[in-house]
Amino acid sequence: MSCWLASVRNLEEISCLLAEGPDIIDFKEPKEGVLGALPLETVREAVALIGRRCQTSAAIGDFPVDSPQIYQRVLEMAATGVDYVKIGLPSNIQQAAACLLSLRPLADQGVSMVGVIFADKRPDFSWTYLIGQAGFKGIMLDTAIKDDFGLLSHLSLSELNNFVKLARSVRLISGLAGSLSIQDIPKLLPLRADYLGFRSALCVAARNRCSRLDPKAVLLIKQAMRENLRIFEI
Ligand SMILES: O=C[C@H](O)COP(=O)(O)O
């Protein structure tokens, strides 16, 4: 069954979301880039505020894959108590092999990591298994450039289906995101990714993901997820 993830950038947004019960609340600062990080202290407070009412994830920030800072950043983010730490990877995951292997000890210590690759950067899914070998828990497809061209403008349903199947074959949780709209939900749910991720569609201005969350938009996404899941599970 597919879950839904909602990205937030501050504690006020969490209060707005919790009533609608997303399965995962994801912490990131969109002003700092597609995987912009929130301050560690904010993430710590956010995790405490949520109090295990849903799962949580957090981006570590936009770092080049050869940055020596990645290991430390993952360690620090995991120490906030967040369930999953999200790390951006290049489209050709093979290029990140050294970075992935260096993170393996963190996986062995129980840190749950999710690798993020970008649909608008011509991703090569054939290296997905390397993420599994590094002990990651999941892989997520997102878009690097946030504009009118969402996930389905870059990859076909058949390519996305292939991605979800490959992830499943190496026991990785799979997530799909990238300026998803409410209309994308019935198209993507049949692929049975583990979750669909949203930010833009939850905001008062869907074209500005830095704008505040709109409670009505949040409710509409929640209802669309529920109704479409009911249809596909019949
Ligand atoms: O992790 C998911 C992303 O925050 C989705 O954001 P977006 O809907 O603005 O592309």
The ligand as an SDF file (V2000), in Angstrom:
LIG
                    3D

 10  9  0  0  0  0  0  0  0  0999 V2000
   10.4400   14.8860   -0.6320 O   0  0  0  0  0  0  0  0  0  0  0  0
    9.5610   15.2960   -1.4180 C   0  0  0  0  0  0  0  0  0  0  0  0
    9.6180   16.6470   -1.9420 C   0  0  0  0  0  0  0  0  0  0  0  0
    9.7230   17.5680   -0.9110 O   0  0  0  0  0  0  0  0  0  0  0  0
    8.5170   16.9480   -2.8680 C   0  0  0  0  0  0  0  0  0  0  0  0
    8.4800   18.3260   -3.1310 O   0  0  0  0  0  0  0  0  0  0  0  0
    7.7100   18.8810   -4.4170 P   0  0  0  0  0  0  0  0  0  0  0  0
    6.3230   18.2950   -4.3910 O   0  0  0  0  0  0  0  0  0  0  0  0
    7.7170   20.3500   -4.2370 O   0  0  0  0  0  0  0  0  0  0  0  0
    8.5010   18.4310   -5.5880 O   0  0  0  0  0  0  0  0  0  0  0  0
  1  2  2  0
  2  3  1  0
  3  4  1  0
  3  5  1  0
  5  6  1  0
  6  7  1  0
  7  8  2  0
  7  9  1  0
  7 10  1  0
M  END
$$$$
